[in-house]
Amino acid sequence: MQISVSSTLTVYHDGQFWVGLAERVEGGRYGVARIVFGDDPAKANKPARNPKRRAREAAKALKRPAMGTKAQQALANQREIMKRESARARRQRHVEKADARFEQRKLKRKRKHRGH
């Protein structure tokens, strides 16, 4: 069975507004939709956007992960996990070094105050 589909879009000005008339014939059934575009679509201009906001949005879009293969996504997840683990270990080492320095200072003060 073969179904024939045809559609047309007619744009006209009714004196006040620009109007689109979409017609569709599918399998002997007729459908129509009327879309009012407005008084003059050529005059419609976008408001000026803040260039800093546009730059932020562009950077944010670049940060968003692109779709890749499952293997690429798995590698990216593994890298993120390793990055978090190394950051945690780095923080721990930093805290341990600070504690060791503090203990050294305590011992040094104690030695200085010790009687001869």
C-alpha positions, 0 to 999 in steps of 0.5 A: 500500500502506498500513501501519497503525501503532499504539503504546501505553505502559502505566505500572504499579507492580509492587509494587516498581518503576514499569514502562513497557510500550511496545507497537507494532504495525506492518504486522501485526508486534508489538513490545514493550519493558519499561522500569523507571523505578525505585522512585519517580520523584516522589522523584527530585530533581536535585542543586543546581547551583552558580549560578556554573557555571550562569551560565558555562554560559549565557554559553558557550551564548550565545557559541556561534554560532547557525546562520544563512544561508550569507550570514550565516555568510560575513559573520561569517567575514569580520568575524572575519578583519578583526578578526584583521587589524586586531589584528595591525596594531594590535600592529605599530603599537604595537611600531613606536611603542615602537621609535621612542620607544626610538630617540628616548631613545637619541638624546637620551642621546647628545646629552646626553653629547656634549662641548661 
